[in-house]
């Protein structure tokens, strides 16, 4: 039991914290020594989706202007999964052309690990937000903002290291990744629009045939 607890702390707390504070050494161990674990990355992604759902419902009333009745759990999970898969697929596509050394699996794992600061700060901050006064709310907003900045830093350093890029090449890869994501989203919307029009066309034909009988 003690060994399992130690392994849990190492995988879910110690090593992610090490990646955040020592990105070059950490991501070298992540890639070369295979210290990164897919199950850890997937748990972090799941926790991030859970945090979004809980924030929608239970964030402090002084800052939360959302209607809890508008919450759709499946939609929140779908949005998180879609954005992550879009980023991972786009980055893998771009970096393959830019001679990046990272694999699809490694990009997904880095993306999951990069959510660590948001999770470790977000859950306690969400709880505390229900006890803060209006004057104290800026501290909550600041904490959340810092967590996202740390996550962005962790993602940037992770992509830089697993692809073995320099600073400017990493910046170019991120820019092209964003462009690639936008293109994929446009093509996806275009595809679904065409499918919807085709279904409407077939339905209209079937309805016309039914009226002629």
Secondary structure by P-SEA (a helix, b strand, c coil): caaaaaaaaaaccaaaaaaaacaaaaaaaacccccccaaaaaaaaaaaaaaaaaaaccccccccccccccccaaaaaaaaaaaaaaaaaaaaaaaaaacccccaaaaaaaaaaaaaaaaaaaaaaaaacccccccaaaaaaaaaaaaaaaaaaaaaaaaaaaacccaaaaaaaaaaaaaaaaaaaaaaaaaaaaaaaaaaaaaaaaaaaaaac
